[in-house]
Amino acid sequence: MNIPTTPRNKSTQELAIAKESQRFKNSFLFINTDFKRTTQPIFILAFCESQRRVRLDLERLLFKSDDEILQIVSQFVKDDFYTSDAKAGVWGKIVSYIWNHRDEETYIFHTDGSYEKIDIKPPQVKATLSVKGRTIC
């Protein structure tokens, strides 16, 4: 087995991609629904939390202008709303989508793909499950 003893230097392109990727580390799409908890067990909600938080394909977003990114997100929203039959699993009917952009800007996307920038981040409830103080999910 031939294992190099010194690490390979990253190319300029790899460094640029890594730097641009860092700008998206907190970017995600939150699916806002009409959910009201009734009889659903907390552990089921915790395990289904990922149904409401979507990370878009990073390669499609890198090195794009804000307008291009917002158009990509808009198209994703329209496609997701259509293909999901307007529902997000146990969370119920999709009301809107909230995009947390790379520069800590927040946009609300309506189900038709239209969007607007919002100044205040709406509260986003997150279901978690912990046992003896240790978060499981």
DSSP file (Angstrom, degrees, kcal/mol; ACC not computed):
  #  RESIDUE AA STRUCTURE BP1 BP2  ACC     N-H-->O    O-->H-N    N-H-->O    O-->H-N    TCO  KAPPA ALPHA  PHI   PSI    X-CA   Y-CA   Z-CA
    1    1 A M              0   0    0      0, 0.0     2,-0.8     0, 0.0     0, 0.0   0.000 360.0 360.0 360.0 132.1    0.0    0.0    0.0
    2    2 A N        +     0   0    0      2,-0.0     0, 0.0     0, 0.0     0, 0.0  -0.838 360.0 174.9-107.6  97.0    1.4    3.4   -1.0
    3    3 A I        -     0   0    0     -2,-0.8     2,-0.1     2,-0.0     0, 0.0  -0.893  31.3-123.1-105.2 123.6    0.3    6.0    1.5
    4    4 A P        -     0   0    0      0, 0.0     4,-0.1     0, 0.0    -2,-0.0  -0.374  11.0-150.3 -65.3 142.8    1.7    9.5    1.0
    5    5 A T  S    S+     0   0    0      1,-0.1    -2,-0.0     2,-0.1     0, 0.0   0.702  80.6  53.2 -87.6 -20.9    3.5   10.8    4.1
    6    6 A T  S    S-     0   0    0      3,-0.0    -1,-0.1     0, 0.0     3,-0.1  -0.934  92.9-110.3-115.6 139.4    2.8   14.5    3.4
    7    7 A P        -     0   0    0      0, 0.0     2,-0.2     0, 0.0    -2,-0.1  -0.355  35.7-109.8 -66.3 145.4   -0.7   15.8    2.8
    8    8 A R        -     0   0    0      1,-0.1     2,-0.2    -4,-0.1     0, 0.0  -0.535  32.1-116.8 -73.8 136.7   -1.5   17.0   -0.6
    9    9 A N        -     0   0    0     -2,-0.2     2,-0.2     1,-0.1    -1,-0.1  -0.535  31.3-114.8 -73.0 140.1   -2.0   20.7   -1.0
   10   10 A K        -     0   0    0     -2,-0.2    -1,-0.1     1,-0.1     2,-0.0  -0.508  29.8-116.8 -75.8 143.9   -5.4   21.8   -2.1
   11   11 A S     >  -     0   0    0     -2,-0.2     4,-2.3     1,-0.1     5,-0.2  -0.257  26.9-106.0 -71.9 165.9   -5.7   23.4   -5.4
   12   12 A T  H  > S+     0   0    0      1,-0.2     4,-2.2     2,-0.2     5,-0.2   0.881 122.7  52.2 -59.3 -39.1   -6.9   27.0   -5.8
   13   13 A Q  H  > S+     0   0    0      2,-0.2     4,-2.4     1,-0.2    -1,-0.2   0.919 108.4  49.2 -65.4 -43.7  -10.3   25.7   -7.1
   14   14 A E  H  > S+     0   0    0      1,-0.2     4,-2.4     2,-0.2    -2,-0.2   0.888 111.5  49.9 -62.9 -39.1  -10.7   23.4   -4.1
   15   15 A L  H  X S+     0   0    0     -4,-2.3     4,-2.4     2,-0.2    -1,-0.2   0.900 110.4  49.7 -65.7 -40.9   -9.9   26.2   -1.7
   16   16 A A  H  X S+     0   0    0     -4,-2.2     4,-2.6     2,-0.2    -2,-0.2   0.905 111.8  48.5 -65.0 -41.4  -12.4   28.5   -3.4
   17   17 A I  H  X S+     0   0    0     -4,-2.4     4,-2.6     2,-0.2    -2,-0.2   0.917 111.8  49.4 -64.7 -43.2  -15.1   25.8   -3.3
   18   18 A A  H  X S+     0   0    0     -4,-2.4     4,-1.7     2,-0.2    -2,-0.2   0.907 112.8  47.3 -62.2 -42.4  -14.4   25.2    0.4
   19   19 A K  H  X S+     0   0    0     -4,-2.4     4,-0.9     2,-0.2    -2,-0.2   0.924 114.1  46.2 -66.2 -44.3  -14.6   28.9    1.2
   20   20 A E  H >< S+     0   0    0     -4,-2.6     3,-0.6     1,-0.2     4,-0.4   0.882 109.2  55.9 -65.9 -38.0  -17.8   29.3   -0.8
   21   21 A S  H >< S+     0   0    0     -4,-2.6     3,-1.6     1,-0.2    -1,-0.2   0.869  99.6  60.7 -62.1 -37.0  -19.3   26.2    0.9
   22   22 A Q  H >< S+     0   0    0     -4,-1.7     3,-1.5     1,-0.3    -1,-0.2   0.828  94.2  63.7 -59.5 -32.0  -18.7   27.8    4.3
   23   23 A R  T << S+     0   0    0     -4,-0.9    -1,-0.3    -3,-0.6     3,-0.3   0.727 105.1  46.6 -65.5 -19.8  -21.0   30.7    3.4
   24   24 A F  T X  S+     0   0    0     -3,-1.6     3,-1.8    -4,-0.4    -1,-0.3   0.279  76.1 109.5-103.6   9.2  -23.8   28.2    3.2
   25   25 A K  T <  S+     0   0    0     -3,-1.5    -1,-0.2     1,-0.3    -2,-0.1   0.795  88.6  35.7 -61.5 -27.8  -23.2   26.3    6.4
   26   26 A N  T 3  S+     0   0    0     -3,-0.3     2,-0.5    -4,-0.2    -1,-0.3   0.238  92.4 114.8-107.0  13.1  -26.3   27.8    8.1
   27   27 A S    <   +     0   0    0     -3,-1.8     2,-0.3    72,-0.1    74,-0.2  -0.714  34.6 138.5 -88.4 128.5  -28.5   27.9    5.0
   28   28 A F  E     -A  100   0A   0     72,-0.7    72,-2.6    -2,-0.5     2,-0.5  -0.979  48.4-116.6-158.8 164.6  -31.6   25.6    5.0
   29   29 A L  E     -AB  99  54A   0     25,-3.2    25,-3.1    -2,-0.3     2,-0.5  -0.937  24.5-156.8-109.3 122.6  -35.2   25.6    4.0
   30   30 A F  E     -AB  98  53A   0     68,-3.1    68,-2.8    -2,-0.5     2,-0.8  -0.874  11.3-140.2-100.9 128.2  -37.7   25.2    6.8
   31   31 A I  E     -A   97   0A   0     21,-3.1     2,-0.5    -2,-0.5    66,-0.2  -0.799  16.1-153.3 -92.2 112.2  -41.2   23.9    5.8
   32   32 A N  E     +A   96   0A   0     64,-2.5    63,-3.2    -2,-0.8    64,-1.6  -0.726  21.6 176.3 -87.7 127.4  -43.8   25.8    7.8
   33   33 A T  E     -A   94   0A   0     -2,-0.5    61,-0.2    61,-0.3    59,-0.1  -0.681  45.1-109.2-125.7 177.5  -47.0   23.8    8.3
   34   34 A D        +     0   0    0     59,-1.6    58,-0.1    -2,-0.2    60,-0.1   0.050  61.4 156.8 -92.9  25.2  -50.3   24.1   10.1
   35   35 A F        +     0   0    0     56,-0.3     2,-0.4    58,-0.2    57,-0.1  -0.236  19.2 176.6 -61.2 134.0  -49.3   21.5   12.7
   36   36 A K        -     0   0    0      0, 0.0     2,-0.2     0, 0.0    -2,-0.1  -0.973  31.6-123.3-134.1 121.0  -51.0   21.4   16.0
   37   37 A R        +     0   0    0     -2,-0.4    54,-0.0     1,-0.2    -2,-0.0  -0.433  45.5 149.4 -69.1 132.4  -49.9   18.6   18.4
   38   38 A T  S    S-     0   0    0     -2,-0.2    -1,-0.2     3,-0.0     0, 0.0   0.527  76.6 -17.2-122.2 -79.4  -52.8   16.4   19.6
   39   39 A T  S    S+     0   0    0      2,-0.1    -2,-0.1     0, 0.0     0, 0.0   0.354  90.5 127.7-116.5   4.7  -51.9   12.8   20.3
   40   40 A Q        -     0   0    0      1,-0.1     2,-0.1    50,-0.1    -3,-0.0  -0.445  62.6-118.5 -69.1 128.8  -48.5   12.4   18.5
   41   41 A P    >>  -     0   0    0      0, 0.0     4,-1.8     0, 0.0     3,-0.6  -0.400  17.6-125.2 -65.3 143.2  -45.8   11.0   20.8
   42   42 A I  H 3> S+     0   0    0      1,-0.2     4,-2.6     2,-0.2     5,-0.2   0.873 108.9  57.1 -57.2 -40.7  -42.8   13.4   21.2
   43   43 A F  H 3> S+     0   0    0      1,-0.2     4,-1.9     2,-0.2    -1,-0.2   0.846 105.3  51.1 -65.5 -31.4  -40.3   10.7   20.1
   44   44 A I  H <> S+     0   0    0     -3,-0.6     4,-1.5     2,-0.2    -1,-0.2   0.920 110.8  48.6 -67.8 -43.3  -42.2   10.4   16.8
   45   45 A L  H  < S+     0   0    0     -4,-1.8     4,-0.5     1,-0.2    82,-0.2   0.896 110.3  51.6 -63.5 -40.0  -42.1   14.1   16.2
   46   46 A A  H >< S+     0   0    0     -4,-2.6     3,-0.9     1,-0.2     4,-0.3   0.916 110.6  47.5 -63.4 -42.5  -38.4   14.2   17.0
   47   47 A F  H 3< S+     0   0    0     -4,-1.9     3,-0.4     1,-0.2    -1,-0.2   0.770 113.5  48.9 -70.1 -24.3  -37.6   11.5   14.5
   48   48 A C  T >< S+     0   0    0     -4,-1.5     3,-2.1     1,-0.2     4,-0.3   0.407  79.4 101.4 -94.6   2.1  -39.7   13.3   11.9
   49   49 A E  G X> S+     0   0    0     -3,-0.9     3,-2.2    -4,-0.5     4,-0.5   0.840  71.1  66.2 -56.2 -34.8  -38.1   16.7   12.4
   50   50 A S  G 34 S+     0   0    0     -3,-0.4     3,-0.4    -4,-0.3    -1,-0.3   0.696  85.6  72.4 -64.1 -16.8  -36.0   16.2    9.3
   51   51 A Q  G <4 S+     0   0    0     -3,-2.1    -1,-0.3     1,-0.2    -2,-0.2   0.701 101.8  43.6 -68.5 -17.3  -39.2   16.3    7.2
   52   52 A R  T <4 S+     0   0    0     -3,-2.2   -21,-3.1    -4,-0.3     2,-0.5   0.547 105.1  65.5-104.9  -9.4  -39.3   20.0    7.9
   53   53 A R  E  <  -B   30   0A   0     -4,-0.5     2,-0.5    -3,-0.4   -23,-0.2  -0.960  63.5-176.4-120.2 119.1  -35.7   21.0    7.4
   54   54 A V  E     -B   29   0A   0    -25,-3.1   -25,-3.2    -2,-0.5     2,-0.6  -0.944  15.9-157.5-120.7 130.7  -34.3   20.7    3.9
   55   55 A R        -     0   0    0     -2,-0.5   -27,-0.1   -27,-0.2     2,-0.1  -0.930  24.2-136.8-101.7 125.1  -30.7   21.4    2.8
   56   56 A L        -     0   0    0     -2,-0.6     2,-0.5     1,-0.1     5,-0.1  -0.378  37.4 -77.9 -78.7 160.5  -30.6   22.1   -0.9
   57   57 A D    >>  -     0   0    0      1,-0.2     3,-1.2    -2,-0.1     4,-0.6  -0.427  42.4-152.2 -60.3 111.2  -27.9   20.6   -3.2
   58   58 A L  H >> S+     0   0    0     -2,-0.5     4,-1.7     1,-0.3     3,-1.4   0.836  89.1  63.4 -59.5 -36.9  -24.9   22.8   -2.4
   59   59 A E  H 34 S+     0   0    0      1,-0.3    -1,-0.3     2,-0.2    -2,-0.1   0.808  99.6  54.8 -61.0 -28.8  -23.4   22.4   -5.9
   60   60 A R  H <4 S+     0   0    0     -3,-1.2    -1,-0.3     1,-0.2    -2,-0.2   0.692 113.0  42.9 -75.9 -17.4  -26.4   24.1   -7.4
   61   61 A L  H X< S+     0   0    0     -3,-1.4     3,-1.4    -4,-0.6    -2,-0.2   0.697  84.5 110.2-101.8 -23.2  -25.9   27.2   -5.2
   62   62 A L  T 3< S+     0   0    0     -4,-1.7     3,-0.1     1,-0.3   -45,-0.1  -0.261  89.7   2.6 -62.4 138.9  -22.2   27.7   -5.2
   63   63 A F  T 3  S+     0   0    0      1,-0.2     2,-0.3   -46,-0.1    -1,-0.3   0.747  98.9 132.6  60.2  28.6  -20.8   30.8   -7.0
   64   64 A K    <   -     0   0    0     -3,-1.4    -1,-0.2     1,-0.1     2,-0.1  -0.774  59.3-112.4-105.1 152.8  -24.4   32.0   -7.8
   65   65 A S     >  -     0   0    0     -2,-0.3     4,-2.4    -3,-0.1     5,-0.2  -0.344  34.4-105.2 -73.4 164.6  -25.7   35.5   -7.3
   66   66 A D  H  > S+     0   0    0      1,-0.2     4,-2.7     2,-0.2     5,-0.2   0.903 122.5  53.0 -58.0 -41.5  -28.4   36.1   -4.7
   67   67 A D  H  > S+     0   0    0      1,-0.2     4,-1.8     2,-0.2    -1,-0.2   0.914 109.6  47.9 -61.9 -42.1  -31.0   36.4   -7.5
   68   68 A E  H  > S+     0   0    0      2,-0.2     4,-2.1     1,-0.2    -1,-0.2   0.910 112.1  49.8 -65.0 -41.1  -30.0   33.1   -9.0
   69   69 A I  H  X S+     0   0    0     -4,-2.4     4,-2.7     1,-0.2     5,-0.2   0.925 109.6  50.7 -63.2 -44.6  -30.1   31.4   -5.6
   70   70 A L  H  X S+     0   0    0     -4,-2.7     4,-2.4     1,-0.2    -1,-0.2   0.854 109.7  51.0 -64.1 -33.8  -33.5   32.8   -4.9
   71   71 A Q  H  X S+     0   0    0     -4,-1.8     4,-2.3     2,-0.2    -1,-0.2   0.889 109.9  49.8 -68.8 -38.9  -34.8   31.5   -8.2
   72   72 A I  H  X S+     0   0    0     -4,-2.1     4,-2.2     2,-0.2    -2,-0.2   0.926 113.3  45.9 -63.8 -45.2  -33.3   28.0   -7.5
   73   73 A V  H  X S+     0   0    0     -4,-2.7     4,-2.7     2,-0.2    -2,-0.2   0.913 110.9  53.9 -63.7 -42.7  -35.0   28.0   -4.1
   74   74 A S  H  X S+     0   0    0     -4,-2.4     4,-2.3     1,-0.2    -2,-0.2   0.914 109.7  46.8 -57.9 -45.0  -38.3   29.3   -5.7
   75   75 A Q  H  X S+     0   0    0     -4,-2.3     4,-2.5     1,-0.2    -1,-0.2   0.895 111.3  51.9 -65.6 -39.8  -38.3   26.4   -8.2
   76   76 A F  H  X S+     0   0    0     -4,-2.2     4,-3.2     2,-0.2     5,-0.2   0.927 109.1  50.9 -60.6 -44.7  -37.5   23.9   -5.4
   77   77 A V  H  X S+     0   0    0     -4,-2.7     4,-2.7     2,-0.2     5,-0.2   0.933 111.7  46.5 -59.3 -48.5  -40.5   25.2   -3.4
   78   78 A K  H  X S+     0   0    0     -4,-2.3     4,-1.9     1,-0.2    -1,-0.2   0.928 116.2  45.2 -61.0 -44.9  -42.9   25.0   -6.3
   79   79 A D  H  X S+     0   0    0     -4,-2.5     4,-3.0     2,-0.2     5,-0.2   0.922 114.7  47.6 -64.9 -44.9  -41.7   21.4   -7.2
   80   80 A D  H  X S+     0   0    0     -4,-3.2     4,-2.3     1,-0.2     6,-0.3   0.918 111.0  50.5 -64.3 -44.1  -41.7   20.3   -3.5
   81   81 A F  H  <>S+     0   0    0     -4,-2.7     5,-1.9    -5,-0.2     4,-0.2   0.906 115.6  43.6 -60.7 -41.7  -45.2   21.6   -2.9
   82   82 A Y  H ><5S+     0   0    0     -4,-1.9     3,-1.1    -5,-0.2    -2,-0.2   0.945 117.2  43.1 -69.1 -49.4  -46.5   19.9   -6.0
   83   83 A T  H 3<5S+     0   0    0     -4,-3.0    -2,-0.2     1,-0.2    -1,-0.2   0.761 111.5  54.6 -72.9 -24.0  -44.8   16.6   -5.5
   84   84 A S  T ><5S-     0   0    0     -4,-2.3     3,-1.1    -5,-0.2    -1,-0.2   0.455 108.6-121.1 -86.6   0.0  -45.5   16.4   -1.8
   85   85 A D  T < 5 -     0   0    0     -3,-1.1    -3,-0.2     1,-0.2    -2,-0.1   0.844  66.6 -65.6  59.9  32.9  -49.3   16.8   -2.4
   86   86 A A  T 3 <S+     0   0    0     -5,-1.9     8,-2.5    -6,-0.3     2,-0.3   0.685 113.0 109.7  65.3  22.9  -49.0   20.0   -0.2
   87   87 A K  B <   -E   93   0B   0     -3,-1.1     2,-0.3     6,-0.3     6,-0.2  -0.956  56.5-155.0-130.7 149.0  -48.1   17.9    2.9
   88   88 A A    >   -     0   0    0      4,-2.6     3,-2.1    -2,-0.3     4,-0.1  -0.612  51.7 -99.7-118.3  68.7  -45.0   17.4    5.0
   89   89 A G  G >  S-     0   0    0     -2,-0.3     3,-1.4     1,-0.3    -1,-0.3  -0.230  98.0  -5.4  55.3-133.6  -45.6   14.0    6.6
   90   90 A V  G 3  S+     0   0    0      1,-0.3    -1,-0.3    -3,-0.1   -50,-0.1   0.650 125.8  74.7 -66.7 -13.8  -46.9   14.1   10.2
   91   91 A W  G <  S-     0   0    0     -3,-2.1   -56,-0.3     1,-0.2    -1,-0.3   0.639  93.2-146.1 -78.9 -13.8  -46.5   17.9   10.2
   92   92 A G    <   +     0   0    0     -3,-1.4    -4,-2.6   -59,-0.1    -1,-0.2  -0.492  48.4  12.3  92.4-155.7  -49.6   18.4    8.0
   93   93 A K  B    S-E   87   0B   0     -6,-0.2   -59,-1.6    -2,-0.2     2,-0.4  -0.370  72.9-120.0 -69.0 133.1  -50.4   20.9    5.3
   94   94 A I  E     +A   33   0A   0     -8,-2.5   -61,-0.3   -61,-0.2     3,-0.1  -0.594  32.9 173.9 -75.2 128.2  -47.6   23.1    4.0
   95   95 A V  E     -     0   0A   0    -63,-3.2    16,-0.5     1,-0.4     2,-0.3   0.806  60.9 -34.3-100.4 -44.3  -48.3   26.8    4.6
   96   96 A S  E     -A   32   0A   0    -64,-1.6   -64,-2.5    14,-0.2    -1,-0.4  -0.948  53.5-114.7-165.2 177.5  -45.0   28.3    3.5
   97   97 A Y  E     -AC  31 109A   0     12,-2.6    12,-3.6    -2,-0.3     2,-0.5  -0.972  17.6-150.8-127.3 143.1  -41.2   27.8    3.3
   98   98 A I  E     -AC  30 108A   0    -68,-2.8   -68,-3.1    -2,-0.4     2,-0.6  -0.967   8.6-157.9-119.4 120.0  -38.6   29.8    5.1
   99   99 A W  E     -AC  29 107A   0      8,-2.8     8,-2.3    -2,-0.5     2,-0.9  -0.863   4.8-156.5-100.9 118.7  -35.2   30.1    3.5
  100  100 A N  E     -AC  28 106A   0    -72,-2.6   -72,-0.7    -2,-0.6     6,-0.2  -0.843  26.6-148.3 -92.4 104.8  -32.3   31.0    5.8
  101  101 A H    >   -     0   0    0      4,-3.1     3,-1.6    -2,-0.9   -75,-0.0  -0.186  22.3-102.9 -78.9 166.0  -29.9   32.5    3.4
  102  102 A R  T 3  S+     0   0    0      1,-0.3   -76,-0.1     2,-0.2   -77,-0.1   0.757 119.1  51.8 -61.3 -28.7  -26.1   32.5    3.5
  103  103 A D  T 3  S-     0   0    0      2,-0.1    -1,-0.3   -79,-0.1     3,-0.1   0.021 124.6 -98.1 -99.7  28.4  -25.8   36.0    4.7
  104  104 A E  S <  S+     0   0    0     -3,-1.6     2,-0.3     1,-0.3    -2,-0.2   0.739  81.8 138.9  61.3  26.0  -28.2   35.5    7.6
  105  105 A E        -     0   0    0     -4,-0.0    -4,-3.1    12,-0.0     2,-0.4  -0.751  42.3-145.5 -93.4 149.5  -31.0   37.0    5.6
  106  106 A T  E     -CD 100 118A   0     12,-0.7    12,-2.8    -2,-0.3     2,-0.4  -0.958  14.8-174.2-122.7 135.5  -34.4   35.3    5.8
  107  107 A Y  E     -CD  99 117A   0     -8,-2.3    -8,-2.8    -2,-0.4     2,-0.5  -0.963  17.1-142.4-125.7 142.1  -36.9   35.0    3.1
  108  108 A I  E     -CD  98 116A   0      8,-2.7     8,-1.8    -2,-0.4     2,-0.5  -0.922  16.7-158.4-103.3 128.7  -40.4   33.6    3.2
  109  109 A F  E     -CD  97 115A   0    -12,-3.6   -12,-2.6    -2,-0.5     6,-0.2  -0.916   7.8-143.3-107.4 127.2  -41.5   31.6    0.1
  110  110 A H    >   -     0   0    0      4,-3.1     3,-2.5    -2,-0.5   -14,-0.2  -0.454  33.5-101.4 -82.2 162.9  -45.1   31.1   -0.6
  111  111 A T  T 3  S+     0   0    0    -16,-0.5   -30,-0.1     1,-0.3   -29,-0.1   0.668 121.3  60.7 -64.4 -15.9  -46.3   27.8   -2.1
  112  112 A D  T 3  S-     0   0    0      2,-0.1    -1,-0.3   -31,-0.1   -34,-0.1   0.424 121.5-104.4 -88.9   2.0  -46.5   29.4   -5.6
  113  113 A G  S <  S+     0   0    0     -3,-2.5    -2,-0.1     1,-0.4   -36,-0.1   0.263  79.7 130.8  95.4 -11.7  -42.8   30.2   -5.5
  114  114 A S        -     0   0    0     -5,-0.1    -4,-3.1   -40,-0.1    -1,-0.4  -0.397  36.5-173.6 -71.1 155.8  -43.1   33.9   -4.8
  115  115 A Y  E     -D  109   0A   0     -6,-0.2     2,-0.3    -3,-0.1    -6,-0.2  -0.954  20.2-165.0-148.8 164.1  -41.0   35.2   -2.0
  116  116 A E  E     -D  108   0A   0     -8,-1.8    -8,-2.7    -2,-0.3     2,-0.3  -0.987  29.8-111.1-150.8 147.2  -40.2   38.2    0.1
  117  117 A K  E     -D  107   0A   0     -2,-0.3     2,-0.4   -10,-0.2   -10,-0.3  -0.583  31.8-157.9 -77.0 138.1  -37.4   39.2    2.5
  118  118 A I  E     -D  106   0A   0    -12,-2.8   -12,-0.7    -2,-0.3    -2,-0.0  -0.949  13.9-153.1-119.8 142.9  -38.4   39.3    6.1
  119  119 A D  S    S+     0   0    0     -2,-0.4     2,-0.5   -14,-0.1    -1,-0.1   0.788  80.6  57.9 -83.5 -29.0  -36.6   41.3    8.8
  120  120 A I  S    S-     0   0    0    -14,-0.0    -1,-0.1     0, 0.0     0, 0.0  -0.880  83.0-128.5-107.6 131.2  -37.6   39.2   11.7
  121  121 A K        -     0   0    0     -2,-0.5     3,-0.1     1,-0.0    -2,-0.0  -0.659  29.0-129.4 -75.6 120.8  -36.8   35.5   11.9
  122  122 A P        -     0   0    0      0, 0.0     2,-0.1     0, 0.0    -1,-0.0  -0.398  33.2 -93.4 -67.4 147.9  -40.1   33.7   12.7
  123  123 A P        -     0   0    0      0, 0.0     2,-0.6     0, 0.0     0, 0.0  -0.385  39.0-157.2 -62.5 137.1  -39.8   31.3   15.6
  124  124 A Q        -     0   0    0     -3,-0.1     2,-0.2    -2,-0.1   -92,-0.0  -0.938   6.9-145.9-121.3 109.1  -39.1   27.8   14.4
  125  125 A V        -     0   0    0     -2,-0.6     2,-0.5     1,-0.0     0, 0.0  -0.499  14.1-164.1 -72.8 137.3  -40.1   25.1   16.7
  126  126 A K        -     0   0    0     -2,-0.2     2,-0.4     2,-0.0   -80,-0.1  -0.985  12.1-139.5-128.4 123.5  -37.9   22.1   16.7
  127  127 A A        +     0   0    0     -2,-0.5     2,-0.3   -82,-0.2   -78,-0.1  -0.658  29.2 173.3 -80.4 131.0  -38.9   18.7   18.1
  128  128 A T        -     0   0    0     -2,-0.4     2,-0.4     2,-0.0   -82,-0.2  -0.932  23.0-145.4-134.0 160.6  -36.1   16.9   20.0
  129  129 A L        +     0   0    0     -2,-0.3     7,-3.8   -83,-0.1     8,-1.4  -0.994  20.9 175.0-127.2 125.9  -35.9   13.8   22.1
  130  130 A S  E     -F  135   0C   0     -2,-0.4     2,-0.5     5,-0.3     5,-0.3  -0.985  14.8-161.1-132.8 146.1  -33.5   13.6   25.1
  131  131 A V  E >  S-F  134   0C   0      3,-2.4     3,-1.8    -2,-0.4    -2,-0.0  -0.992  79.7 -12.1-126.3 125.0  -33.0   10.9   27.7
  132  132 A K  T 3  S-     0   0    0     -2,-0.5    -1,-0.1     1,-0.3     3,-0.1   0.874 131.5 -51.6  51.7  42.6  -31.3   11.7   31.0
  133  133 A G  T 3  S+     0   0    0      1,-0.2     2,-0.6    -3,-0.1    -1,-0.3   0.447 113.8 116.9  79.0   1.2  -30.2   15.1   29.6
  134  134 A R  E <   -F  131   0C   0     -3,-1.8    -3,-2.4     0, 0.0     2,-0.4  -0.908  64.2-132.0-106.2 120.0  -28.6   13.6   26.4
  135  135 A T  E     -F  130   0C   0     -2,-0.6    -5,-0.3    -5,-0.3    -7,-0.0  -0.546  24.1-179.8 -72.6 125.7  -30.2   14.7   23.2
  136  136 A I              0   0    0     -7,-3.8    -6,-0.2    -2,-0.4    -1,-0.2   0.857 360.0 360.0 -93.3 -44.5  -30.9   11.7   21.0
  137  137 A C              0   0    0     -8,-1.4    -7,-0.1   -88,-0.0   -88,-0.1   0.279 360.0 360.0-156.6 360.0  -32.4   13.5   18.0
